Amino acid sequence: MKPENPSRFTRRQLVTSAAALVGSGLLVNKATAADKAAAANPHAGHDMKGMKDMDMKGMSDNASLAATSTGKTEIFAPPGINYKPVITPNGKTLPWKMVDGVKVFHLIAEPVVHEFIPAMEDHPNLVANCWGYNGRVHGPTLEAVEGDQVRIYVTNRLDGPTTVHWHGILLPSGMDGVGGVNQKAIQPDETFKYEFTLKEHGTFMYHSHHDEMTQMQLGMMGMFIIHPREPESKPPDRDYAIMLSEWKIEVGSRRPDPNEMTDFNIFTMNGRSFPGTQALVAKTGETVRIRIGNLSTMSHHAIHLHGHHFKVVATDGGRIPDAGQWPETTVFMPTGSTRTFEVGPVYPGDWVMHCHMLHHVMNQMGHKFGNVIGMDTSELSKRVRKLVPGYMAMGTSGMGDMGEMGMPTPPNSLPMIGGQGKYDYITMGGMFTILKVRNNPPADGSDPGWYDAPPATIATNAADADLRRDGIDPKMDTGTRGKVAAAGRVKTGECPMN
């Protein structure tokens, strides 16, 4: 039930809304035949066979079987390459093969059953029926070298037409991939060929450019990394690629809503929300390059890295001259753009990297209810429990504890869920990951676990002796405590929504 005035709830609306939340079930979506086929085999074919004797049929079959993202990072580094392969956390690099001097790729547009957040001890997983490439959301990273001639086959296994646009890349007009402008759309079961020479290096993207509102909001996008043929400087020790995106997945549903324009509730890095995002791992003293692309439907993002300064060294328009670079701790990411920054040397510890637009670090956050911060709702809860057993008003002291309360929720929903940290519960989710720097990180790049900080470097409860020494009185009256309490007090039994 929607209130007549969105900013004001009556008692009846509060009670019925609570009852609806408790009793809501799955939102049934009409599944296409392709959707059903993808869901029928959600875990098959995660591993790619070697490229030594792989023909085109073998490449396409193996790449398309996986229907649920594995959460693993899989780089593609055949012998003889002259660049350091990029790492796509929670993702993989699309294999290629050489045919008469041309680098050949095969992308497959298809329905994908995608896992945004994996199941953990305190919560189930969050899964949705999406569209992607080669069994993944987002699609696998394409990686090549400046000067390469690339031939990219695109097979359409969707029920409707599609195209692929190579975002930011200089190429012939007929290869630009805009349906109706540069080419005919790729119909279901058709395979189109794109072929062009890579004229510059940098961080780029690819995405559908037909029925964009639907296809991109369902996940049809990926990163396209082009390495320099002749690097001007030493490459970084680690090179990461991250795609930012946003989704509207109603609580209890399994289909992202492509009609949404403003109220997004799932924010992802490489198609995953924390606590499902994979950590970025580095060794103490190394230089780390982080390439970020933003193809969110409507939102810009402010990506902030803790504990370090860095320089933005490139955009999707090219490298920024040294004189134009300046130190930063936050990089602003307009939608439809890429930014590349380099940080180093990195220091040991667990360093959070997240969007600083605060609703973008929450999972399925709702906001169509009244503000009860600072209110005494005990009497209200007693009255509502007569109609809804177990009901209790939440949020009177903030929302940080909601994720660890373990309250029942509708199927396939994780409202307000964060993750367990080393010392306490982490009250953030969404567009959030961690740069984990260690003196001796695992050689395979796997998560090293939580950082064991030297005891003297950890913030802890202040000792009485320290407080006395420094003249600190925690009980000191600042003159506001009584005034704030009086201003926020609600009469017993009075509904704060009326």
TORVOFI-181062 format. One line per field, with one value per residue (C-alpha): residue number from 1; residue in one letter; x, y, z. Coordinates in Angstrom, 3 decimals. Each point is the difference from the previous one (the first is absolute). Layout:
<pts>
vomi NUM; ...;
zake a; ...;
xx X; ...;
yy Y; ...;
zz Z; ...;
</pts>
This chain:
<pts>
vomi 1; 2; 3; 4; 5; 6; 7; 8; 9; 10; 11; 12; 13; 14; 15; 16; 17; 18; 19; 20; 21; 22; 23; 24; 25; 26; 27; 28; 29; 30; 31; 32; 33; 34; 35; 36; 37; 38; 39; 40; 41; 42; 43; 44; 45; 46; 47; 48; 49; 50; 51; 52; 53; 54; 55; 56; 57; 58; 59; 60; 61; 62; 63; 64; 65; 66; 67; 68; 69; 70; 71; 72; 73; 74; 75; 76; 77; 78; 79; 80; 81; 82; 83; 84; 85; 86; 87; 88; 89; 90; 91; 92; 93; 94; 95; 96; 97; 98; 99; 100; 101; 102; 103; 104; 105; 106; 107; 108; 109; 110; 111; 112; 113; 114; 115; 116; 117; 118; 119; 120; 121; 122; 123; 124; 125; 126; 127; 128; 129; 130; 131; 132; 133; 134; 135; 136; 137; 138; 139; 140; 141; 142; 143; 144; 145; 146; 147; 148; 149; 150; 151; 152; 153; 154; 155; 156; 157; 158; 159; 160; 161; 162; 163; 164; 165; 166; 167; 168; 169; 170; 171; 172; 173; 174; 175; 176; 177; 178; 179; 180; 181; 182; 183; 184; 185; 186; 187; 188; 189; 190; 191; 192; 193; 194; 195; 196; 197; 198; 199; 200; 201; 202; 203; 204; 205; 206; 207; 208; 209; 210; 211; 212; 213; 214; 215; 216; 217; 218; 219; 220; 221; 222; 223; 224; 225; 226; 227; 228; 229; 230; 231; 232; 233; 234; 235; 236; 237; 238; 239; 240; 241; 242; 243; 244; 245; 246; 247; 248; 249; 250; 251; 252; 253; 254; 255; 256; 257; 258; 259; 260; 261; 262; 263; 264; 265; 266; 267; 268; 269; 270; 271; 272; 273; 274; 275; 276; 277; 278; 279; 280; 281; 282; 283; 284; 285; 286; 287; 288; 289; 290; 291; 292; 293; 294; 295; 296; 297; 298; 299; 300; 301; 302; 303; 304; 305; 306; 307; 308; 309; 310; 311; 312; 313; 314; 315; 316; 317; 318; 319; 320; 321; 322; 323; 324; 325; 326; 327; 328; 329; 330; 331; 332; 333; 334; 335; 336; 337; 338; 339; 340; 341; 342; 343; 344; 345; 346; 347; 348; 349; 350; 351; 352; 353; 354; 355; 356; 357; 358; 359; 360; 361; 362; 363; 364; 365; 366; 367; 368; 369; 370; 371; 372; 373; 374; 375; 376; 377; 378; 379; 380; 381; 382; 383; 384; 385; 386; 387; 388; 389; 390; 391; 392; 393; 394; 395; 396; 397; 398; 399; 400; 401; 402; 403; 404; 405; 406; 407; 408; 409; 410; 411; 412; 413; 414; 415; 416; 417; 418; 419; 420; 421; 422; 423; 424; 425; 426; 427; 428; 429; 430; 431; 432; 433; 434; 435; 436; 437; 438; 439; 440; 441; 442; 443; 444; 445; 446; 447; 448; 449; 450; 451; 452; 453; 454; 455; 456; 457; 458; 459; 460; 461; 462; 463; 464; 465; 466; 467; 468; 469; 470; 471; 472; 473; 474; 475; 476; 477; 478; 479; 480; 481; 482; 483; 484; 485; 486; 487; 488; 489; 490; 491; 492; 493; 494; 495; 496; 497; 498;
zake m; k; p; e; n; p; s; r; f; t; r; r; q; l; v; t; s; a; a; a; l; v; g; s; g; l; l; v; n; k; a; t; a; a; d; k; a; a; a; a; n; p; h; a; g; h; d; m; k; g; m; k; d; m; d; m; k; g; m; s; d; n; a; s; l; a; a; t; s; t; g; k; t; e; i; f; a; p; p; g; i; n; y; k; p; v; i; t; p; n; g; k; t; l; p; w; k; m; v; d; g; v; k; v; f; h; l; i; a; e; p; v; v; h; e; f; i; p; a; m; e; d; h; p; n; l; v; a; n; c; w; g; y; n; g; r; v; h; g; p; t; l; e; a; v; e; g; d; q; v; r; i; y; v; t; n; r; l; d; g; p; t; t; v; h; w; h; g; i; l; l; p; s; g; m; d; g; v; g; g; v; n; q; k; a; i; q; p; d; e; t; f; k; y; e; f; t; l; k; e; h; g; t; f; m; y; h; s; h; h; d; e; m; t; q; m; q; l; g; m; m; g; m; f; i; i; h; p; r; e; p; e; s; k; p; p; d; r; d; y; a; i; m; l; s; e; w; k; i; e; v; g; s; r; r; p; d; p; n; e; m; t; d; f; n; i; f; t; m; n; g; r; s; f; p; g; t; q; a; l; v; a; k; t; g; e; t; v; r; i; r; i; g; n; l; s; t; m; s; h; h; a; i; h; l; h; g; h; h; f; k; v; v; a; t; d; g; g; r; i; p; d; a; g; q; w; p; e; t; t; v; f; m; p; t; g; s; t; r; t; f; e; v; g; p; v; y; p; g; d; w; v; m; h; c; h; m; l; h; h; v; m; n; q; m; g; h; k; f; g; n; v; i; g; m; d; t; s; e; l; s; k; r; v; r; k; l; v; p; g; y; m; a; m; g; t; s; g; m; g; d; m; g; e; m; g; m; p; t; p; p; n; s; l; p; m; i; g; g; q; g; k; y; d; y; i; t; m; g; g; m; f; t; i; l; k; v; r; n; n; p; p; a; d; g; s; d; p; g; w; y; d; a; p; p; a; t; i; a; t; n; a; a; d; a; d; l; r; r; d; g; i; d; p; k; m; d; t; g; t; r; g; k; v; a; a; a; g; r; v; k; t; g; e; c; p; m; n;
xx 0.000; 1.347; -0.777; -1.900; 2.814; 3.344; 1.638; -2.686; -1.226; -3.138; -0.219; -1.990; 2.626; 2.829; -1.643; -0.999; 3.454; 1.602; -2.382; 0.744; 3.716; -0.394; -2.331; 1.430; 1.133; 1.778; -0.844; -0.776; 1.687; -0.872; 3.006; 0.997; 1.135; 3.586; -0.345; -1.224; 2.879; 2.522; -1.562; -0.087; 3.790; 1.271; 3.418; 1.259; 3.112; 1.808; 3.471; 1.393; 2.013; 3.478; 0.240; 2.642; -2.364; -3.220; -2.060; -2.826; -2.651; 1.951; 0.514; -3.684; -1.274; 2.299; -0.502; -3.779; -0.735; 0.561; -3.263; 0.974; 3.136; 2.596; 1.395; 3.495; 2.494; 1.221; 2.619; 0.994; 3.765; 1.177; 3.756; 1.702; -2.163; 1.959; -2.290; -1.074; -3.552; -2.719; -1.822; -3.807; -1.128; -2.968; 0.439; 2.041; 1.771; -1.457; 2.414; 1.078; 1.933; 2.177; -1.219; 2.305; 1.243; -3.475; -1.023; -3.373; -2.572; -3.513; -2.667; -3.349; -2.968; -2.259; -2.155; 2.035; -1.051; 2.254; 0.993; 0.490; 0.795; 0.965; -1.654; 1.788; -0.661; -2.324; -1.853; -0.978; 1.244; -1.518; -0.606; -1.735; -0.879; 2.206; 1.423; 3.726; 2.798; 1.598; -1.833; 1.042; -1.239; 1.736; 1.496; 3.619; 2.769; 1.436; 3.746; 2.251; 2.945; 0.178; 0.430; -1.736; -2.525; -2.933; -2.877; -2.883; -2.866; -3.243; -2.623; -3.486; -1.720; -2.584; -3.633; 0.323; 2.511; 3.169; 3.280; 3.350; 1.538; 3.732; -0.164; 2.807; 1.920; 1.025; -1.235; -1.875; -3.563; -1.450; 1.561; -1.333; -2.904; -2.992; -3.061; -1.718; 2.786; 3.139; -1.420; -3.028; -0.808; 1.236; -3.110; -0.416; 2.284; 2.015; 3.764; 1.496; 3.663; 1.696; 3.557; 2.257; 3.541; 0.679; 1.483; 0.605; 0.493; -2.078; -2.984; -3.219; -3.322; -2.478; -3.769; -3.228; -1.155; -3.437; -2.934; 2.631; -2.345; -0.922; 3.160; 2.529; -2.127; -0.101; 3.806; 1.239; 3.327; 3.680; 3.520; 2.315; 3.677; 2.552; 3.656; 2.638; 2.164; 3.006; -0.550; 1.306; 0.641; 0.388; -3.311; -1.551; 0.477; -3.763; -2.607; -3.696; -3.161; -3.364; -3.366; -2.551; -3.721; -3.358; -3.185; -3.554; -0.924; -3.224; 0.086; -1.037; 0.359; 2.464; 0.019; 1.712; -2.488; 1.190; -2.758; 1.533; 1.320; 0.896; -0.513; 2.831; 0.707; 2.892; 3.391; 2.785; 3.678; 0.422; -3.547; 0.432; -1.075; 1.878; 0.375; 0.275; 2.745; 3.452; 2.866; 2.789; 3.298; 3.434; 3.449; 1.451; 1.852; -1.575; -1.656; -3.614; -1.975; -3.789; -2.110; -3.649; -2.829; -3.484; -2.981; -2.586; -3.376; -0.334; 2.556; 3.456; 2.232; 2.714; 2.478; 2.087; 3.102; 1.034; 3.549; 1.668; 0.321; -0.068; 0.102; -2.578; 2.227; -2.494; -3.587; -1.686; 1.249; 3.651; 2.846; 0.113; 3.368; 2.048; -0.528; -3.768; 0.004; -0.526; -0.251; -3.427; -1.706; -3.327; -0.658; -3.292; -1.477; -2.545; -2.266; 1.261; 3.665; 3.173; 2.722; 3.361; 1.967; 3.285; 0.864; 3.361; 1.904; -2.831; 0.155; -0.905; -3.551; -3.609; -0.965; -3.638; -0.959; -3.635; -2.428; -0.459; -3.591; -1.297; -3.091; 2.294; 1.574; -3.303; -1.757; -3.710; -0.427; -3.593; -0.935; -3.754; -0.684; 0.099; 3.051; 0.010; 3.568; 0.018; -3.638; -1.344; -2.113; -0.395; -3.708; -0.638; 1.703; -2.177; -3.161; 1.100; 1.057; -3.644; -0.581; 3.446; 1.626; 3.728; -0.157; 2.477; 0.778; 3.563; 2.327; -0.480; 3.760; 1.129; 0.018; 3.452; -1.143; -2.700; 2.278; 1.080; -3.402; -0.791; -3.649; -2.025; -0.348; -1.859; 1.737; 2.953; 0.420; 2.804; -1.161; 2.666; 2.441; 3.703; 2.657; 1.960; 3.398; 2.968; -1.096; -3.715; -2.827; 0.637; -3.086; 0.614; -0.839; -0.433; 2.849; 2.679; 3.201; 3.354; 3.587; 1.908; 3.724; 2.356; 3.760; -0.397; -3.394; -1.060; 1.783; -3.256; -1.642; -2.578; -1.447; 2.606; -2.635; -0.222; 3.045; 1.667; 0.868; 2.699; -1.844; 1.280; -1.495; -3.622; -2.650; -1.335; -2.076; 1.806; 1.529; -0.992; 3.654; 0.268; -3.161; 1.237; 3.442; -1.412; -2.814; -2.826; -3.401; -2.376; -2.899; 0.629; -3.234; 0.249; -3.304; -1.920; -0.901; -3.209; -1.164; 0.474; -1.837; -2.945; -0.230; -0.051; -2.371; -3.324; -2.892; -0.698; -2.445; 0.198; 0.703; 2.963; -1.408; -3.176;
yy 0.000; 3.400; 2.903; 2.977; 2.229; -1.793; 1.842; -0.867; -3.420; -0.686; -2.748; -2.165; 0.391; -0.745; -3.232; -1.181; 0.793; -2.090; -2.851; 0.191; -0.188; -3.105; -1.713; 0.976; -2.764; -0.340; 2.408; -2.320; 0.920; -1.330; -2.104; -0.388; -3.337; 1.252; 1.043; -3.461; -1.624; 2.153; -0.747; -3.733; -0.349; 2.853; -1.349; -1.911; 0.731; 2.526; -1.001; 0.996; -2.597; 0.910; 2.030; -2.203; -1.994; 1.968; 0.672; 2.545; -2.547; -1.105; 3.614; 0.865; -3.169; 0.199; 3.729; -0.180; -2.847; 1.880; 1.552; 1.259; 2.064; -1.997; 2.937; -1.032; 2.173; -1.692; 1.758; -1.142; 0.045; -2.198; -0.343; 2.816; 2.949; 3.191; 1.596; -0.590; -1.430; 1.980; -1.523; 0.256; -0.760; -2.412; -0.244; -1.473; 0.927; -1.243; -2.406; 0.720; -1.767; 1.181; -0.700; 1.229; 2.863; 1.043; -0.274; -1.798; 0.235; -1.413; 1.735; -1.678; 2.105; -2.179; -0.234; -0.505; -1.083; 2.346; 0.022; 3.500; -1.074; -3.555; -1.873; 0.323; -1.145; 2.888; 0.390; -1.787; 1.057; 2.615; -1.301; 1.514; -0.895; 2.330; 0.305; -0.048; -1.379; -3.450; -1.074; 3.012; 3.283; 2.100; -1.390; -1.208; 2.559; 0.337; 0.579; 0.844; 2.176; 3.295; -0.763; -3.385; -0.829; -1.555; -2.033; -0.342; -2.366; 0.723; -2.743; 0.938; -2.570; 2.436; -0.036; 3.486; 1.920; 1.595; 1.676; 0.761; 3.467; 0.385; 2.954; 2.557; -1.956; 1.689; -2.123; 0.159; 1.291; -3.289; -1.818; 2.375; -2.295; 2.315; -1.843; 1.746; 2.585; -2.012; -3.460; -2.226; -1.539; -3.513; -2.178; -3.053; -2.888; 2.241; 0.570; 3.311; 0.796; 3.203; 0.619; 3.019; 1.017; 1.360; 3.449; 1.029; -1.478; 0.591; -1.103; -0.397; -1.810; -1.900; -0.253; -0.593; 2.947; -1.324; 0.271; 1.437; 0.719; -3.663; -1.758; 2.083; 0.071; -3.785; -0.213; 0.112; 1.794; -0.671; 1.463; 0.263; 0.511; 0.971; -0.109; 2.262; -1.559; 1.928; 0.992; 3.416; -1.069; -3.091; -1.843; -0.175; -3.053; -0.675; 1.104; -0.236; 0.708; 0.790; 0.705; 1.995; -0.519; 0.419; -2.062; 0.034; -3.408; 0.103; -1.882; -3.574; 0.197; -1.670; 2.457; 3.412; 2.693; 1.710; 2.624; 1.579; 3.539; 1.256; -2.469; -2.537; -2.300; -2.279; 1.536; -2.193; -0.304; -2.509; -1.175; -0.734; 1.826; -0.188; -2.410; -1.739; 2.224; -1.522; 1.782; 1.687; -1.530; 1.634; -0.267; 2.691; 2.609; -0.933; 2.365; -0.867; 1.191; 0.041; 0.483; 0.878; 0.191; 1.282; -1.133; 0.589; 0.909; 3.433; 0.405; 1.464; -1.418; 1.413; -2.838; 0.615; -1.990; 0.042; 0.371; 1.191; 2.833; -0.758; 1.718; -0.336; -0.771; -0.626; 0.293; -1.845; 2.879; -0.843; 0.457; 3.224; 1.806; 0.023; 3.746; -0.562; -2.607; 0.852; -2.002; -1.277; -2.336; -0.090; -0.328; 1.230; -2.435; 1.522; -2.591; -1.087; 0.616; -1.706; 1.245; -1.614; 0.802; -1.271; -0.308; -0.914; -0.889; -1.673; -0.516; -3.150; -0.230; -0.402; 3.135; 0.500; 1.273; 0.996; 2.446; 3.024; 0.549; -1.607; -1.765; -1.725; -2.030; -1.526; -3.092; 0.252; 3.041; 1.173; 3.585; 0.289; 0.157; 2.546; 1.213; -1.374; 0.950; 0.971; -0.969; -2.255; -2.509; -2.624; 0.689; 0.056; -3.380; -1.512; 1.100; -1.155; -3.418; -0.708; -0.035; -1.084; -2.391; 0.625; 3.517; 2.583; 3.459; 0.275; 2.863; 2.093; 0.089; -0.453; -2.841; -1.486; -3.016; -1.192; -2.179; -2.238; -0.396; -3.100; 0.946; -2.019; 1.631; -0.892; -2.556; 1.259; 3.273; 1.410; 3.397; 1.912; -2.934; 0.790; -2.495; -1.285; 1.631; -0.910; 2.099; 0.647; -0.013; 2.157; 2.155; 0.669; -2.017; 0.812; 1.813; -0.918; -2.031; -0.193; 0.466; -2.576; 0.747; -2.520; -0.464; -3.505; -0.380; -3.383; -0.658; -0.927; 3.323; -1.594; 1.829; 0.116; 0.375; 2.880; 2.110; -0.557; 3.557; 0.606; 0.487; 3.533; 1.083; -1.056; 2.418; -1.434; 0.981; 2.834; -0.961; 2.011; 0.868; 1.500; 2.044; 1.386; 0.762; 1.996; 1.666; -1.636; -0.327; -2.206; 1.166; 3.672; 1.879; 1.925; 1.732; -1.821; -3.380; 1.023; 2.237; -2.720; -2.578; 2.333; 0.954; -3.623; -1.384; -1.473; -0.360; -3.548; -1.687; 2.692; -1.269; 1.934; -0.387; 2.027;
zz 0.000; -0.949; 2.330; -1.395; 1.225; -0.557; 2.885; 2.568; 1.200; 2.030; 2.639; -2.399; -2.744; 2.421; 1.152; -3.465; -1.373; 2.754; -0.698; -3.693; 0.675; 2.143; -2.419; -3.349; -2.331; -3.278; -2.769; -2.877; -3.260; -3.395; -0.978; -3.610; -1.354; 0.055; 3.658; 0.934; -1.839; 1.842; 3.378; -0.637; 0.158; 2.194; 0.951; -3.025; -2.013; 2.184; -1.178; -3.385; -1.913; -1.205; -3.175; -1.637; -2.197; 0.472; -3.096; -0.185; 0.908; 3.044; 1.061; -0.182; 1.645; 3.009; 0.471; -0.013; 2.398; 3.263; 1.114; 3.456; 0.666; 1.886; 1.966; -1.123; -1.820; -3.173; -2.110; -3.462; -0.487; -2.878; -0.540; -1.846; 0.980; 0.647; 2.592; 3.579; -0.144; 1.703; 2.973; 0.082; 3.589; 0.015; -3.754; -2.801; -3.218; -3.292; -1.743; -3.561; -2.706; -2.906; -3.529; -2.771; 2.146; 1.218; 3.670; 0.025; 2.800; 0.365; 2.116; 0.645; 1.122; 2.123; 3.148; 3.175; 3.485; 1.934; 3.658; 1.419; 3.572; 1.010; 2.851; 3.351; 3.553; 0.807; -3.305; -3.241; -3.404; -2.295; -3.521; -3.024; -3.573; -2.042; -3.503; -0.617; -2.123; 0.061; 3.117; 2.045; 1.423; -0.813; -3.180; -0.018; -0.416; -3.505; -0.025; -2.953; -1.044; -1.865; -3.695; 0.176; -2.664; 1.870; -1.349; 2.440; -0.762; 1.861; 0.222; 1.178; 2.215; 1.318; -1.097; -1.502; -2.166; 1.351; -1.037; 1.678; 0.245; 0.709; 2.394; -0.449; -2.633; -3.267; -2.912; -3.332; 0.225; -1.225; 2.972; 2.681; 0.840; 0.314; -1.211; -2.911; -0.396; -0.745; -0.616; -0.032; 3.371; 0.688; 0.002; 2.275; -1.046; -2.328; 0.290; -1.136; -0.581; 1.161; -1.202; 0.527; 0.918; 3.475; -0.508; 3.617; 3.440; 3.122; 2.023; -1.965; 0.219; -2.138; 0.349; -1.860; -2.097; -0.935; 2.428; 2.321; 2.914; 0.252; -1.056; 1.913; 3.156; -0.158; -0.107; -3.606; 0.395; 0.631; 0.042; -3.025; 0.930; -2.643; 1.058; -1.584; -2.707; 1.302; 3.649; 0.951; 3.585; 2.124; 0.390; 3.477; 2.176; 0.057; -2.535; 0.983; -2.023; 1.624; -1.619; 2.032; -0.476; 1.725; 0.058; 1.246; 1.409; 1.968; 3.288; -0.720; -3.796; -2.350; -2.899; -0.050; -0.995; -3.213; 0.253; 3.110; -0.415; 3.495; 2.843; -0.356; 2.946; -1.031; -0.810; -1.320; -0.819; -2.811; 0.546; 3.728; 3.147; 3.289; 1.737; -3.368; -1.441; -0.330; 1.741; -1.940; 1.164; -0.135; 1.550; 2.221; -2.065; -3.318; -2.454; -0.773; -3.020; 0.373; -3.130; 0.660; -2.507; 0.820; -2.046; 2.724; -1.446; 1.617; 2.805; 0.295; 2.717; 2.268; 0.578; 3.111; 1.005; 3.661; 1.251; -3.226; -2.464; -3.699; -3.378; -2.759; -2.982; -2.811; -1.199; -2.857; -2.160; 0.639; 2.450; 1.999; -0.338; 3.202; 0.358; 0.084; 2.767; 3.650; 3.237; 0.990; 2.450; -1.872; -3.721; -1.447; -2.508; -2.420; -1.558; -3.410; 0.825; 1.176; 2.314; 0.716; 3.115; 1.378; 3.663; 1.461; 1.888; 1.901; 3.741; 1.967; 1.280; -1.065; -1.910; -0.899; -3.466; -0.458; -1.546; 2.248; -1.090; 3.149; -1.291; -2.494; 2.827; 1.121; -1.321; -0.887; 2.210; 0.352; 0.743; -0.397; 3.717; 2.761; 1.891; 3.570; 0.988; 3.695; 0.643; 2.736; -1.914; 2.742; 0.540; -3.730; -0.401; 2.733; -1.775; -3.446; 1.362; 0.785; -3.749; -1.242; 2.520; 0.394; -1.441; 1.269; -1.281; -1.243; -0.716; 3.154; 0.597; -3.596; -2.500; 0.484; 1.996; -2.392; -2.102; 2.880; 1.644; -2.032; -0.491; -2.528; -3.405; -3.189; -2.248; -2.026; 1.874; 2.142; 1.277; 1.919; 0.008; 0.495; 1.045; 2.967; 0.450; 2.163; 2.967; -0.503; -2.511; -3.090; -0.492; -3.671; -3.090; -3.672; -1.759; 2.536; -0.145; 1.811; -1.165; 2.073; 0.143; 1.593; 0.299; -1.425; -1.704; -1.424; -3.272; -1.751; 0.870; 2.289; 2.993; 2.794; 2.741; 2.448; 0.832; 3.365; 0.947; 2.646; 3.332; 0.533; -3.332; 0.661; 1.299; 3.276; 3.016; 1.781; 3.370; 3.089; 0.591; -3.485; 0.484; 3.328; -1.393; -2.911; 1.919; -1.980; 1.706; -2.052; 2.205; -0.640; -0.669; -3.252; 0.715; -2.736; 1.459; 1.762; -2.831; -2.624; 2.113; 0.573; -3.647; -1.135; 2.627; -1.105; 2.433; 1.169; -2.332; -2.630; -3.500; -1.366; -3.515; 0.720;
</pts>
